[in-house]
Amino acid sequence: MSQEIEIEFKNLLTLEEFTRLTSYFQIEEENFISQDNHYFDTPDYGLKEKRSALRIREKSGVYTLTLKTPLKEDLLETNQPLSKNQTNSLLQEGIFPEGEVKEALNALSISPISLKHFGTLSTSRAEIDYRDGLLVFDKSSYLQKEDYELEYEVKERTSGEAIFLDLLEQHQIPFRLTENKIQRFYTEKLKHDES
């Protein structure tokens, strides 16, 4: 099992801002890699209520089950590699694999058998090293919606935030309070469920 603290800053971008930034950093279309995030929750959104999220990320034939739980102002990620068969069993039959993520769910009082796959968000992602962190450019599509996002993943919160805000200011991009992908997915899913 791997556990790590996720410290990241994010900002939604317009298509024009996204295009301008990728051009500035000389990111070409071939630098983007596709990945799918398959999201799970209980029918009554028990994980969402606990400000937690569960996904399988499928990237270049590699499958990772990740549970994100709140840790002060950051997130604790519990990651577990899955085989393709384990992934298919969970997606299609709801058979939850043994391991650290299942144990962490039980510690949250979330029964793994109550979890349902409720959708997939596809992202085209490019990453570059930038001033002691990782700058991430994401184009995501989900539920007939597309958005553009800049993320900055760092090891230290205070200096990372200053660098990120400076980058936005340098490129004349307004800071936008940005929910993470699963929260945006939830918001869109609830709109779809109501219509």
PyMOL commands that set and color helices and strands:
alter all, ss='L'
color gray80, all
select helices_A, chain A and resi 15-24+29-31+46-49+84-93+100-107+112-114+157-170+181-194
alter helices_A, ss='H'
color red, helices_A
select strands_A, chain A and resi 2-13+33-41+53-59+62-71+74-82+116-130+133-142+145-154
alter strands_A, ss='S'
color yellow, strands_A
deselect
rebuild
show_as cartoon
